Amino acid sequence: MERRFRSLLLLLLPPLLNFLSLNPVAGIGGGAAGVIKVNYKFAGSDASLSALRAHDDIRHLSILAGVDLPLGGTGRMHVLVVSFAIIRLYYAKIGIGTPSEDYYVQVDTGTDITWVNCIQCHQCPRRGYHGIELPLYNPKDSLTGKLVSCEENFCKEIGGGLSGCNANSSCLYTEVYGDGSYTIGYFVEDVVQYDRISGDLETKSANGSVIFGCGAQQSGDLGSSDEALNGILGFGKSNSSMLSQLASSGRVKKMFAHCLDGVNGGGIFAIGHVVQPLVNTTPLVPNQPHYNVNMTGIQVGHVFLNLTTDIYMADKRGAIIDSGTTLAYLPQMIYEPLVKKILSWQMDLKLQLLHDLYTCFDFSGSVDDGFPTVTLHFQNSLSLMVYPHEYLFPFEDLMCIGWQSSGLESQDKQNITLLGDLVLANKLVLYDLEKQAIGWTEYNCSSSIQIKDEITGSVHLVGAHTLSRGSRFSLHVVFLLLMMAVLHGVIQQ
């Protein structure tokens, strides 16, 4: 959820300035490893291929020990018939302020700004998904909360002083998404609670000061009482992200990894240096706002698609790795031969196009026996295998293909490659911003990994977690793996 549209920003800032002038917030006082628990938003419900697509459209609209971020949720993506989409969403809660209060958030590796709904937001829902209570953050209620002014470096770096911002004004933010929804507000700084790794499968409470957005007004799905949460937790690449801020203060290493269990649900999410399993990496494409890598080829079964390397390079932008996107989007010139080659394994299939988006067919056998494995190849000889049961989904008594064409979105988006949870589930994915690299390996996400404590040199186990929908989370920073960067915004970078 990270793309800003500057033209809309200029339209939205004046009413926000007026709104804040009527609702003042003046007078606010001024290498650990941690644990964050995440839960699946649609646990126990049926999802659908079109609910995933709808979610993706909205999304495409940042002490050196390790941090354990326990995940929760269901496994395989489901079809949500009501909205005709496939969805795998995770929600979590975070502790903010002194004394700490809990807020339910979505966490996004494609987003750089963290924000929660604040006391000025009179129209924000007070109850959200499954009746979750959604308190509004009030900086005045926290002993450690304070406003961020326009003159501070953080505000200047993220462009918060575009209009009417002077030394005595609060630094404002705007996030606009592809579905037309937006959040606007001002930046504050406060303490965020998390759990640092202290031993094998053990943690201790820790905290760090983070600058985040105080949401004063929301629109669209962000304000929907049925699906609402408190906000977004950004784990993107820029200096404004939660990860970058914690790393700059010396509390974490600028490395993290996730392993999403597509079978049992939940999995592993950890900040720190993963030493086991060993993970081969590929370089990140420089000067890109997201986690982009160079794809070099696609193999269907034992046969490579007959395409040139420059087609995979996508105008030198590469492929975006984003576990917050549910499906996988390919340029039309890659999507078409890929789907054709997959379907050639079953020549007698009668294809149907559901909801003008999904190629589906009737198939009652084992998809893993009847269809090929797709292998994506990347720079530095790194590959990623996607099995038939991962790219095929049941929908309306048919099997549908999860690969999607980004070329159908609009003419200027034909070269976008966006690889989401469809290809990342059941893999340990490592993000190494220290070395500007990313990598993955097939892994049992219900097991554990080993994280190195950079201070003591000791290595500790971090286990998998599966939080049920009805569980009571402990008072830790809890992390959501959703990442709602809108595809339109991602592409327009």
C-alpha positions in Angstrom: 0.0 0.0 0.0 2.7 2.3 -0.6 2.2 4.3 -3.8 1.6 8.0 -3.5 -0.2 9.9 -6.2 1.0 13.5 -6.0 -1.9 15.1 -7.9 -4.4 13.6 -5.5 -2.2 14.6 -2.6 -2.4 18.3 -3.6 -6.2 17.9 -3.6 -6.4 16.1 -0.3 -4.0 18.2 1.8 -6.1 21.4 2.0 -9.1 19.7 3.5 -6.8 17.8 5.9 -5.1 21.0 7.0 -8.5 22.5 7.6 -9.6 19.4 9.4 -6.6 19.4 11.7 -6.9 23.1 12.4 -10.4 22.3 13.7 -9.2 19.3 15.7 -5.8 20.3 17.1 -3.4 17.8 18.7 -1.0 20.3 20.1 0.5 19.9 23.6 1.7 16.3 23.2 4.8 15.4 25.2 7.5 14.8 24.0 20.1 -5.0 18.7 16.9 -6.4 20.2 15.1 -9.3 18.6 11.4 -9.5 18.9 8.3 -11.5 18.3 5.2 -10.5 16.3 2.2 -12.7 16.0 0.1 -12.7 12.8 -3.3 -14.2 12.1 -5.1 -15.0 8.9 -8.0 -12.6 8.3 -10.2 -15.1 6.6 -9.6 -18.1 8.7 -12.5 -20.5 8.6 -14.2 -18.9 5.6 -14.3 -19.9 1.9 -12.3 -17.8 -0.4 -12.4 -17.6 -4.1 -10.2 -16.9 -7.1 -11.9 -13.6 -7.7 -11.6 -12.5 -4.0 -7.8 -12.9 -4.3 -7.8 -10.9 -7.5 -9.9 -8.2 -5.9 -7.5 -8.1 -3.0 -4.5 -7.9 -5.4 -6.2 -5.0 -7.4 -6.5 -3.1 -4.1 -3.0 -3.8 -3.2 -1.5 -2.8 -6.4 -3.2 0.3 -5.9 9.1 -0.1 4.0 20.2 -4.3 19.5 21.1 -6.7 16.6 19.5 -10.0 17.8 16.7 -11.6 15.9 13.0 -10.9 16.1 10.5 -13.7 16.0 7.2 -12.8 14.3 4.8 -15.7 14.8 2.3 -16.1 12.0 -1.2 -17.4 12.1 -3.8 -18.3 9.5 -5.1 -21.1 7.3 -3.2 -22.8 4.6 -4.5 -23.1 1.0 -6.1 -20.1 -0.5 -9.9 -20.2 -0.5 -12.6 -18.7 -2.7 -14.8 -16.0 -1.3 -17.8 -16.4 -3.5 -19.5 -13.1 -2.3 -16.8 -11.0 -3.8 -15.6 -13.5 -6.4 -12.0 -13.5 -5.3 -9.3 -15.6 -3.8 -7.9 -14.3 -0.6 -5.2 -15.1 2.0 -5.0 -12.2 4.4 -3.3 -12.0 7.7 -4.1 -9.7 10.6 -2.2 -9.0 13.8 -2.0 -6.6 16.7 0.8 -4.3 17.8 1.5 -2.5 21.1 2.0 1.2 20.8 2.6 3.9 23.4 3.4 4.2 27.2 1.4 2.6 28.6 1.1 0.3 25.7 -2.2 -0.3 23.9 -3.0 -2.9 21.3 -3.9 -2.1 17.7 -4.8 -4.6 14.9 -2.9 -3.9 11.7 -2.1 -5.3 8.3 1.6 -5.7 7.6 3.0 -5.0 4.2 6.5 -5.5 2.8 5.5 -3.4 -0.2 4.6 -0.4 2.1 7.1 2.0 3.6 4.8 4.0 5.9 3.2 2.6 9.0 -0.1 4.2 10.2 -3.0 3.6 12.6 -6.3 5.3 13.0 -6.2 8.2 15.4 -8.5 10.1 17.7 -9.4 12.8 15.1 -10.9 10.1 12.9 -14.6 10.5 13.9 -15.9 8.3 11.1 -13.4 5.4 11.6 -15.2 2.2 12.6 -14.7 1.2 16.3 -15.3 -2.5 15.5 -13.8 -4.3 12.6 -13.4 -7.8 11.2 -15.2 -10.4 13.3 -16.2 -7.8 15.8 -12.6 -6.9 16.8 -12.5 -3.7 18.9 -10.6 -1.0 17.1 -9.4 1.7 19.6 -8.3 5.1 18.1 -4.7 6.1 19.0 -4.4 9.3 20.9 -0.8 10.7 21.2 -1.8 12.7 24.3 -2.6 9.4 26.1 1.0 8.2 25.7 3.9 9.5 27.9 6.3 8.8 25.0 4.1 10.1 22.1 5.1 13.3 20.3 4.3 15.1 17.0 6.7 15.1 14.1 7.1 18.6 12.7 7.7 19.7 9.1 11.3 20.8 9.9 12.4 17.3 10.9 14.5 15.3 8.5 12.0 12.4 8.4 9.3 14.8 7.0 11.6 16.2 4.4 12.7 12.8 3.2 9.3 11.4 2.7 7.9 14.6 1.1 5.5 15.5 3.9 6.0 19.2 3.4 4.5 19.5 -0.1 1.9 22.1 0.8 1.5 24.6 3.6 4.1 22.8 5.7 6.4 25.1 7.9 8.5 24.7 10.9 5.6 25.0 13.3 3.3 22.7 11.5 2.7 18.9 11.8 4.2 16.7 9.1 1.3 15.3 7.0 1.0 12.1 5.0 -1.3 10.8 2.3 -1.6 7.3 0.9 -3.9 6.8 -2.1 -4.7 3.4 -3.5 -5.8 2.0 -6.8 -9.4 1.4 -5.8 -9.8 5.1 -5.0 -9.6 4.7 -1.2 -7.1 6.8 0.7 -5.8 7.6 4.2 -4.6 11.0 5.3 -3.2 12.2 8.6 -0.1 13.4 10.3 3.1 11.8 11.6 3.8 11.1 15.3 6.7 9.3 17.1 6.1 6.7 19.8 7.3 3.5 21.3 6.4 0.2 19.7 6.5 -3.0 21.7 8.0 -6.2 20.3 9.7 -9.4 21.6 13.4 -10.1 21.0 14.8 -13.6 20.7 16.5 -14.6 23.9 17.0 -18.4 23.5 15.7 -21.4 21.6 12.0 -20.7 21.1 12.2 -18.0 23.8 11.7 -14.3 23.8 11.9 -11.2 26.0 10.0 -8.0 25.7 11.7 -5.1 24.0 10.7 -1.8 22.4 11.9 0.9 20.0 10.8 4.4 19.0 9.1 4.5 15.6 7.6 7.4 13.5 4.3 6.4 12.0 1.2 8.0 10.6 -1.8 9.1 12.7 -4.8 8.5 10.4 -7.3 11.4 10.6 -9.5 10.4 7.7 -10.0 7.2 5.7 -12.2 6.3 2.7 -13.3 3.2 0.8 -12.4 -0.2 2.1 -10.1 1.3 4.7 -13.2 2.6 6.5 -15.4 -0.4 6.0 -16.7 -1.7 9.3 -16.9 -5.3 7.9 -13.2 -5.6 7.0 -11.6 -2.7 8.9 -8.5 -2.9 11.0 -6.5 -0.2 12.8 -4.0 0.4 10.1 -0.9 -0.8 8.2 2.5 -1.8 9.4 5.1 -1.0 6.7 8.1 -3.3 6.1 9.3 -1.9 2.8 12.7 -0.9 1.6 12.8 2.9 2.3 14.1 4.6 5.3 10.6 5.4 6.5 9.6 1.7 6.9 9.3 0.0 10.3 12.3 -2.3 9.5 14.6 0.6 8.4 13.7 2.7 11.5 14.4 -0.2 13.9 17.6 -1.0 12.0 18.9 2.6 12.0 18.5 2.7 15.8 20.6 -0.4 16.1 17.8 -2.6 17.4 17.6 -5.1 14.5 19.6 -6.2 11.6 18.2 -5.1 8.2 17.4 -8.7 7.3 14.1 -10.6 7.6 12.6 -13.8 6.4 9.2 -15.4 6.1 7.9 -18.9 5.5 4.2 -19.1 4.8 2.7 -22.5 5.5 0.3 -23.1 2.6 -0.7 -26.5 4.0 -1.4 -25.9 7.7 -1.6 -22.1 7.8 0.6 -19.7 9.8 4.4 -20.2 9.5 7.5 -18.2 10.4 8.4 -14.5 10.2 11.7 -13.3 11.7 14.0 -10.3 11.6 17.7 -11.1 11.7 20.4 -13.2 10.2 19.1 -16.6 9.2 21.9 -19.2 9.4 19.8 -22.3 8.9 18.6 -23.3 6.4 21.1 -22.0 3.9 19.5 -19.8 1.3 21.0 -19.0 -2.1 20.2 -15.4 -3.2 19.9 -13.2 -6.3 20.7 -9.5 -6.4 18.0 -6.9 -6.0 17.5 -4.7 -9.0 19.0 -1.3 -8.0 16.9 1.9 -7.8 13.6 0.2 -7.5 11.0 1.0 -4.7 10.1 -2.7 -4.2 11.9 -6.0 -3.9 12.7 -6.5 -7.6 14.8 -9.3 -9.0 15.9 -10.3 -12.6 14.0 -13.3 -13.9 15.9 -15.1 -16.8 13.5 -17.9 -17.9 10.5 -20.1 -17.2 10.5 -23.8 -17.5 7.2 -25.9 -17.9 7.9 -29.5 -17.0 11.3 -30.1 -18.7 10.7 -27.5 -21.5 11.7 -23.8 -21.4 9.4 -21.2 -22.9 10.9 -19.9 -26.1 11.3 -16.3 -25.0 14.2 -13.9 -25.1 15.9 -12.7 -21.9 14.8 -9.1 -22.4 11.1 -10.1 -22.1 11.8 -11.4 -18.6 13.8 -8.3 -17.6 10.6 -6.2 -18.0 12.3 -3.0 -19.2 15.2 -3.6 -16.7 12.8 -3.4 -13.7 12.7 -7.1 -13.2 10.1 -9.1 -11.2 8.5 -7.8 -8.0 8.6 -10.2 -5.1 5.6 -9.4 -2.9 4.0 -11.9 -0.5 1.2 -9.5 0.1 -0.1 -10.0 -3.4 -2.0 -13.3 -3.5 -1.7 -14.4 -7.1 1.1 -14.1 -9.7 1.0 -11.6 -12.5 2.9 -11.9 -15.8 3.2 -9.8 -18.9 0.8 -11.0 -21.6 3.8 -12.1 -23.8 4.8 -14.4 -21.0 1.4 -15.3 -19.6 0.0 -16.5 -22.9 2.7 -19.1 -23.9 2.9 -20.2 -20.2 -0.8 -21.0 -20.0 -0.8 -22.6 -23.4 2.0 -24.9 -22.5 0.4 -25.9 -19.1 -2.9 -26.7 -20.8 -1.2 -28.7 -23.5 -0.8 -31.5 -20.9 -4.5 -32.0 -21.1 -5.6 -31.5 -24.7 -9.3 -32.5 -24.2 -10.1 -29.8 -21.6 -13.1 -27.6 -22.2 -12.1 -24.1 -21.1 -14.4 -21.6 -19.5 -13.7 -17.9 -18.8 -15.3 -17.1 -15.4 -16.1 -13.4 -14.5 -14.1 -12.4 -17.6 -10.9 -13.1 -15.7 -10.2 -16.7 -14.9 -9.4 -19.5 -17.2 -11.1 -22.6 -15.8 -12.0 -26.2 -16.7 -13.6 -29.3 -15.3 -10.9 -31.7 -13.9 -11.5 -34.4 -11.3 -8.1 -36.1 -11.1 -5.0 -35.2 -9.2 -3.7 -31.9 -10.5 -0.1 -32.8 -9.5 -0.3 -35.9 -11.7 -2.1 -34.2 -14.6 -0.2 -30.9 -14.9 3.4 -29.8 -15.0 5.6 -28.1 -12.4 6.5 -24.5 -13.4 10.1 -23.5 -12.6 11.0 -19.8 -12.6 14.7 -19.0 -13.1 16.5 -16.0 -11.8 20.0 -14.3 -11.9 22.7 -16.2 -10.1 21.2 -19.6 -11.0 18.4 -19.2 -8.4 15.2 -21.1 -9.3 11.7 -21.3 -7.8 9.4 -24.3 -8.3 5.7 -23.8 -8.4 3.6 -27.0 -8.2 0.2 -27.6 -9.9 -1.6 -27.6 -6.6 -0.1 -24.2 -5.9 -1.1 -22.5 -9.2 -4.5 -24.2 -9.7 -7.5 -23.4 -7.5 -11.0 -24.9 -7.1 -13.7 -22.4 -8.0 -17.4 -23.0 -8.7 -16.8 -26.7 -9.1 -14.0 -26.1 -11.7 -10.3 -25.8 -11.5 -8.9 -22.3 -12.4 -5.5 -21.1 -13.2 -3.9 -18.7 -10.6 -1.4 -17.2 -13.1 -2.8 -13.8 -14.2 -2.0 -11.5 -17.1 -0.9 -8.0 -16.0 -1.3 -7.0 -19.7 -5.1 -7.1 -19.2 -4.9 -4.3 -16.6 -4.0 -1.6 -19.2 -1.7 -1.0 -22.1 1.1 0.5 -20.0 1.2 -2.4 -17.6 2.0 -5.2 -20.0 5.6 -5.6 -18.8 4.9 -6.0 -15.1 5.9 -9.2 -13.4 4.5 -9.5 -9.9 5.0 -12.7 -7.9 2.8 -13.1 -4.9 1.8 -15.7 -2.4 0.9 -18.2 -5.1 4.6 -18.8 -5.8 6.1 -17.9 -2.3 4.0 -20.2 -0.1 5.9 -23.1 1.4 9.3 -21.4 0.8 11.5 -19.7 3.2 12.1 -16.3 1.6 15.0 -14.2 2.9 15.3 -10.4 2.4 18.9 -9.2 2.9 19.0 -5.5 2.7 22.5 -5.4 4.1 23.7 -7.1 0.9 20.8 -5.9 -1.4 19.8 -9.5 -2.2 16.8 -11.8 -1.8 16.6 -15.6 -1.9 14.4 -18.6 -1.1 14.4 -22.3 -0.6 11.7 -24.9 -0.3 11.1 -25.5 3.4 8.7 -27.0 5.9 7.1 -23.9 7.2 5.7 -25.7 10.2 9.2 -26.4 11.5 11.8 -23.9 12.8 14.8 -21.9 11.5 18.0 -20.7 13.2 18.7 -17.0 13.8 22.1 -15.6 14.8 22.4 -13.1 17.6 24.9 -10.5 16.2 25.9 -9.4 19.7 26.8 -12.7 21.4 27.3 -14.8 18.3 24.9 -17.4 19.6 22.3 -19.1 17.4 18.7 -19.6 18.5 15.7 -21.5 17.1 12.7 -19.6 15.9 9.6 -21.8 15.6 6.5 -21.7 13.4 3.2 -20.4 14.7 -0.4 -21.0 13.8 -2.8 -18.7 15.7 -6.5 -19.6 15.6 -9.0 -16.9 14.9 -10.4 -17.0 18.5 -7.0 -17.0 20.2 -6.0 -14.2 22.6 -2.7 -12.7 21.5 -0.1 -11.8 24.1 0.8 -8.1 24.5 3.5 -8.2 21.8 4.0 -6.3 18.6 2.0 -8.5 16.3 2.7 -8.6 12.6 0.3 -9.0 9.6 1.6 -10.3 6.3 -0.8 -8.7 4.0 1.1 -5.9 2.1 -1.5 -3.9 0.3 0.5 -2.0 -2.4 -1.9 -1.2 -5.1 -0.9 -2.8 -8.5 -1.6 0.5 -10.2 0.7 2.3 -7.9 3.4 -0.4 -8.1 3.3 -0.3 -11.9 3.5 3.5 -12.1 6.8 3.7 -10.3 
